[in-house]
Amino acid sequence: MSHAGTYLKPMLIQCALAELKDKKCPYFKKI
């Protein structure tokens, strides 16, 4: 579980950052 946790945490952070970028970008709002 510890190995999976260390691998999933960065992925969750990247997903959160990607969502923030998508919300800021008007291009994604059109879709």
ZITABEL-V284852 format. One record per residue. N is the residue number from 1. RES is the residue in three letters. PSI is psi in radians with two decimals (NA if undefined). Layout:
# ZITABEL-V284852
((N RES PSI) (N RES PSI))
This chain:
# ZITABEL-V284852
((1 MET -0.65) (2 SER -0.71) (3 HIS -0.71) (4 ALA -0.66) (5 GLY -0.77) (6 THR -0.44) (7 TYR -0.60) (8 LEU -0.58) (9 LYS -0.90) (10 PRO -0.61) (11 MET -0.73) (12 LEU -0.68) (13 ILE -0.76) (14 GLN -0.69) (15 CYS -0.73) (16 ALA -0.75) (17 LEU -0.67) (18 ALA -0.70) (19 GLU -0.70) (20 LEU -0.72) (21 LYS -0.70) (22 ASP -0.72) (23 LYS -0.60) (24 LYS -0.53) (25 CYS 2.18) (26 PRO -0.36) (27 TYR -0.69) (28 PHE -0.40) (29 LYS -0.49) (30 LYS -0.52) (31 ILE NA))
